[in-house]
Amino acid sequence: QIIEVIDLTLNSNIPPDIRVKCEEFMNSFKEKDDCIDYCDFILKSPNHSDSVRFFALHCIDNAIQRNSNQNAENLTVLRNVLLSTNFKAEESEKSFIKKKIGSILVSLIE
């Protein structure tokens, strides 16, 4: 369902009220405890669009920020999800995806 909502949000022809509902759904999704499981699935599946993959990375980044003051075990789970992902060869990966990955890796080190 989240994949459909992301794709719908990117459609320039949807009415503003539907776009707002989609964005609210996406924001609530990011706060769910099990969102990382979905993101792990999305990032390991090669068939998802760059926009869907970027949203999954954004969710991981959000979870890192939420968990930065918690125990190291939570951060280890997030790090493992990111590092176990099969990203495209560097030449074919979109620059906004590469920048997001770099940003997340830096936040894991800090």
Accessible surface in RSA format (square Angstrom, percent):
REM  Atomic radii and reference values for relative SASA: ProtOr
REM  Chains: A
REM  Algorithm: Lee & Richards
REM  Probe-radius: 1.40
REM  Slices: 20
REM RES _ NUM      All-atoms   Total-Side   Main-Chain    Non-polar    All polar
REM                ABS   REL    ABS   REL    ABS   REL    ABS   REL    ABS   REL
RES GLN A   1   153.24  85.7 111.58  81.5  41.65  99.2  33.73  71.8 119.51  90.6
RES ILE A   2    12.16   6.9   9.75   7.3   2.41   5.8   9.75   7.0   2.41   6.5
RES ILE A   3    47.79  27.2  47.79  35.6   0.00   0.0  47.79  34.4   0.00   0.0
RES GLU A   4   125.57  72.1 119.15  90.1   6.41  15.3  47.96  92.8  77.61  63.4
RES VAL A   5    19.63  12.9  19.20  17.4   0.43   1.0  19.63  17.1   0.00   0.0
RES ILE A   6     5.03   2.9   4.99   3.7   0.04   0.1   4.99   3.6   0.04   0.1
RES ASP A   7    69.04  48.4  59.94  59.7   9.10  21.5  27.81  65.5  41.23  41.1
RES LEU A   8    72.73  40.5  67.88  48.6   4.84  12.2  72.24  50.7   0.49   1.3
RES THR A   9    14.69  10.4  13.84  14.0   0.86   2.0  13.84  18.6   0.86   1.3
RES LEU A  10   105.79  58.9  78.69  56.3  27.09  68.1  82.01  57.6  23.77  64.0
RES ASN A  11    62.96  43.4  53.38  51.6   9.58  23.1  17.91  43.1  45.05  43.5
RES SER A  12    99.61  84.2  70.72  94.4  28.89  66.6  47.61 101.4  52.00  72.9
RES ASN A  13   132.08  91.1 101.84  98.4  30.24  72.8  29.79  71.7 102.29  98.9
RES ILE A  14    19.42  11.1   8.30   6.2  11.12  26.8   9.76   7.0   9.66  26.2
RES PRO A  15    70.64  51.5  64.45  58.8   6.19  22.5  70.64  58.3   0.00   0.0
RES PRO A  16   106.95  77.9 103.87  94.7   3.08  11.2 106.70  88.1   0.25   1.6
RES ASP A  17    86.59  60.7  78.67  78.3   7.93  18.7  42.88 100.9  43.72  43.6
RES ILE A  18    63.07  35.9  63.07  47.0   0.00   0.0  63.07  45.4   0.00   0.0
RES ARG A  19    67.67  28.4  67.67  34.5   0.00   0.0  29.99  41.0  37.68  22.8
RES VAL A  20    77.49  51.0  77.38  70.1   0.11   0.3  77.45  67.3   0.04   0.1
RES LYS A  21   133.51  65.1 127.78  78.4   5.73  13.6  76.03  68.4  57.48  61.2
RES CYS A  22     8.73   6.6   6.34   7.1   2.40   5.6   2.28   5.8   6.45   7.0
RES GLU A  23    74.70  42.9  73.49  55.6   1.21   2.9  22.77  44.1  51.92  42.4
RES GLU A  24   104.68  60.1  98.10  74.2   6.58  15.7  42.74  82.7  61.94  50.6
RES PHE A  25    60.14  30.1  55.17  34.2   4.96  12.9  59.55  36.1   0.59   1.7
RES MET A  26    30.17  15.6  30.17  20.0   0.00   0.0  30.17  25.6   0.00   0.0
RES ASN A  27    79.04  54.5  77.67  75.1   1.37   3.3  23.44  56.4  55.59  53.7
RES SER A  28    58.20  49.2  48.55  64.8   9.65  22.2  45.72  97.4  12.48  17.5
RES PHE A  29     8.05   4.0   7.93   4.9   0.12   0.3   8.05   4.9   0.00   0.0
RES LYS A  30    30.81  15.0  30.81  18.9   0.00   0.0   4.27   3.8  26.55  28.3
RES GLU A  31    95.58  54.9  79.92  60.5  15.67  37.3  44.94  86.9  50.64  41.3
RES LYS A  32    98.94  48.3  91.26  56.0   7.68  18.3  55.58  50.0  43.36  46.2
RES ASP A  33   142.33  99.7 113.28 112.8  29.04  68.7  38.97  91.7 103.36 103.1
RES ASP A  34    64.99  45.5  61.73  61.4   3.26   7.7  29.04  68.3  35.95  35.9
RES CYS A  35     0.00   0.0   0.00   0.0   0.00   0.0   0.00   0.0   0.00   0.0
RES ILE A  36    19.22  10.9  19.22  14.3   0.00   0.0  19.22  13.8   0.00   0.0
RES ASP A  37   100.83  70.6  91.93  91.5   8.89  21.0  29.32  69.0  71.51  71.3
RES TYR A  38   112.66  52.6 111.40  63.4   1.26   3.3  68.71  51.6  43.95  54.2
RES CYS A  39     0.13   0.1   0.13   0.1   0.00   0.0   0.00   0.0   0.13   0.1
RES ASP A  40    32.68  22.9  32.68  32.5   0.00   0.0   1.99   4.7  30.68  30.6
RES PHE A  41   126.44  63.3 120.15  74.4   6.29  16.4 125.88  76.3   0.56   1.6
RES ILE A  42     2.73   1.6   2.73   2.0   0.00   0.0   2.73   2.0   0.00   0.0
RES LEU A  43     3.57   2.0   0.00   0.0   3.57   9.0   0.00   0.0   3.57   9.6
RES LYS A  44    91.77  44.8  74.32  45.6  17.45  41.5  42.44  38.2  49.33  52.5
RES SER A  45    20.93  17.7  18.05  24.1   2.88   6.6  12.19  25.9   8.74  12.2
RES PRO A  46   117.58  85.7  87.83  80.1  29.75 108.1  99.37  82.0  18.22 113.2
RES ASN A  47   140.40  96.8 106.07 102.5  34.33  82.7  33.80  81.3 106.60 103.0
RES HIS A  48    34.86  19.1  25.41  17.7   9.45  24.2  20.22  20.8  14.64  17.0
RES SER A  49    54.42  46.0  38.80  51.8  15.62  36.0  50.01 106.5   4.41   6.2
RES ASP A  50    24.72  17.3  20.65  20.5   4.07   9.6   9.69  22.8  15.03  15.0
RES SER A  51    39.45  33.3  32.85  43.8   6.59  15.2   8.34  17.8  31.10  43.6
RES VAL A  52     1.38   0.9   1.38   1.2   0.00   0.0   1.38   1.2   0.00   0.0
RES ARG A  53     8.01   3.4   8.01   4.1   0.00   0.0   1.26   1.7   6.75   4.1
RES PHE A  54    67.73  33.9  67.73  42.0   0.00   0.0  67.73  41.1   0.00   0.0
RES PHE A  55    14.65   7.3  13.13   8.1   1.52   4.0  14.63   8.9   0.03   0.1
RES ALA A  56     0.06   0.1   0.00   0.0   0.06   0.1   0.06   0.1   0.00   0.0
RES LEU A  57     0.11   0.1   0.11   0.1   0.00   0.0   0.11   0.1   0.00   0.0
RES HIS A  58    64.18  35.1  64.18  44.6   0.00   0.0  50.07  51.6  14.11  16.4
RES CYS A  59     0.00   0.0   0.00   0.0   0.00   0.0   0.00   0.0   0.00   0.0
RES ILE A  60     0.05   0.0   0.05   0.0   0.00   0.0   0.05   0.0   0.00   0.0
RES ASP A  61    21.22  14.9  21.21  21.1   0.02   0.0   0.77   1.8  20.45  20.4
RES ASN A  62    33.00  22.8  28.41  27.5   4.59  11.1   5.58  13.4  27.41  26.5
RES ALA A  63     0.83   0.8   0.83   1.3   0.00   0.0   0.83   1.2   0.00   0.0
RES ILE A  64     4.65   2.6   4.65   3.5   0.00   0.0   4.65   3.3   0.00   0.0
RES GLN A  65   101.48  56.7  87.11  63.7  14.38  34.2  41.36  88.0  60.13  45.6
RES ARG A  66    85.42  35.9  61.57  31.4  23.86  56.8  46.89  64.1  38.54  23.4
RES ASN A  67    21.23  14.6  21.23  20.5   0.00   0.0   0.00   0.0  21.23  20.5
RES SER A  68    61.41  51.9  40.43  54.0  20.98  48.3  27.23  58.0  34.18  47.9
RES ASN A  69   148.03 102.1 112.24 108.5  35.79  86.2  35.00  84.2 113.04 109.3
RES GLN A  70   102.24  57.2  78.27  57.2  23.98  57.1  33.65  71.6  68.60  52.0
RES ASN A  71    89.47  61.7  75.11  72.6  14.36  34.6  40.93  98.5  48.54  46.9
RES ALA A  72    74.57  68.6  66.22 102.2   8.35  19.0  67.90  95.6   6.66  17.6
RES GLU A  73   125.21  71.9 116.78  88.3   8.43  20.1  38.24  74.0  86.97  71.0
RES ASN A  74    50.79  35.0  47.91  46.3   2.87   6.9   7.69  18.5  43.10  41.7
RES LEU A  75    36.64  20.4  36.64  26.2   0.00   0.0  36.64  25.7   0.00   0.0
RES THR A  76    54.87  39.0  54.87  55.6   0.00   0.0  40.24  54.0  14.64  22.1
RES VAL A  77    78.85  51.9  77.16  69.9   1.69   4.1  78.59  68.3   0.26   0.7
RES LEU A  78     4.89   2.7   4.88   3.5   0.02   0.0   4.88   3.4   0.02   0.0
RES ARG A  79    83.34  35.0  83.34  42.5   0.00   0.0  27.27  37.3  56.08  34.0
RES ASN A  80    82.02  56.6  79.08  76.4   2.94   7.1  25.84  62.2  56.18  54.3
RES VAL A  81    15.11   9.9  13.33  12.1   1.78   4.3  14.97  13.0   0.14   0.4
RES LEU A  82     2.79   1.6   1.41   1.0   1.38   3.5   1.41   1.0   1.38   3.7
RES LEU A  83   113.35  63.1  83.98  60.1  29.36  73.8  86.88  61.0  26.47  71.2
RES SER A  84    54.54  46.1  33.02  44.1  21.52  49.6  42.44  90.4  12.09  16.9
RES THR A  85    12.07   8.6   0.00   0.0  12.07  28.8   0.00   0.0  12.07  18.2
RES ASN A  86   121.55  83.8 101.93  98.5  19.62  47.2  32.08  77.2  89.47  86.5
RES PHE A  87    58.65  29.3  32.75  20.3  25.89  67.4  32.86  19.9  25.78  73.8
RES LYS A  88    88.30  43.1  70.94  43.5  17.36  41.3  53.54  48.2  34.76  37.0
RES ALA A  89    65.42  60.2  45.33  70.0  20.09  45.7  57.37  80.8   8.05  21.3
RES GLU A  90   125.51  72.1 115.17  87.1  10.34  24.6  34.66  67.0  90.86  74.2
RES GLU A  91   157.91  90.7 122.45  92.6  35.46  84.4  74.80 144.7  83.11  67.9
RES SER A  92    69.28  58.5  47.86  63.9  21.42  49.3  50.45 107.4  18.83  26.4
RES GLU A  93     8.89   5.1   2.48   1.9   6.41  15.3   2.48   4.8   6.41   5.2
RES LYS A  94   105.00  51.2 100.67  61.8   4.33  10.3  48.61  43.8  56.39  60.1
RES SER A  95    68.93  58.2  62.38  83.3   6.55  15.1  33.44  71.2  35.49  49.7
RES PHE A  96    85.48  42.8  82.32  51.0   3.16   8.2  84.09  51.0   1.39   4.0
RES ILE A  97     0.00   0.0   0.00   0.0   0.00   0.0   0.00   0.0   0.00   0.0
RES LYS A  98    80.83  39.4  71.72  44.0   9.11  21.7  40.56  36.5  40.27  42.9
RES LYS A  99   153.31  74.8 140.82  86.4  12.49  29.7  93.66  84.3  59.66  63.5
RES LYS A 100    29.85  14.6  27.02  16.6   2.82   6.7  10.19   9.2  19.66  20.9
RES ILE A 101    24.57  14.0  24.57  18.3   0.00   0.0  24.57  17.7   0.00   0.0
RES GLY A 102    30.70  37.9   0.00   N/A  30.70  37.9  30.28  83.1   0.42   0.9
RES SER A 103    57.29  48.4  44.69  59.6  12.60  29.0  28.11  59.9  29.18  40.9
RES ILE A 104     0.00   0.0   0.00   0.0   0.00   0.0   0.00   0.0   0.00   0.0
RES LEU A 105    63.21  35.2  62.92  45.0   0.30   0.7  62.92  44.2   0.30   0.8
RES VAL A 106    82.98  54.6  82.65  74.8   0.33   0.8  82.95  72.1   0.02   0.1
RES SER A 107    27.64  23.4  15.59  20.8  12.05  27.8  16.20  34.5  11.44  16.0
RES LEU A 108    21.51  12.0   4.09   2.9  17.42  43.8   6.40   4.5  15.11  40.7
RES ILE A 109   147.58  84.0 118.84  88.5  28.74  69.3 124.64  89.8  22.94  62.2
RES GLU A 110   164.39  94.4 102.27  77.4  62.12 147.9  69.80 135.0  94.60  77.2
END  Absolute sums over single chains surface
CHAIN  1 A     6777.4       5770.3       1007.0       3802.9       2974.5
END  Absolute sums over all chains
TOTAL          6777.4       5770.3       1007.0       3802.9       2974.5
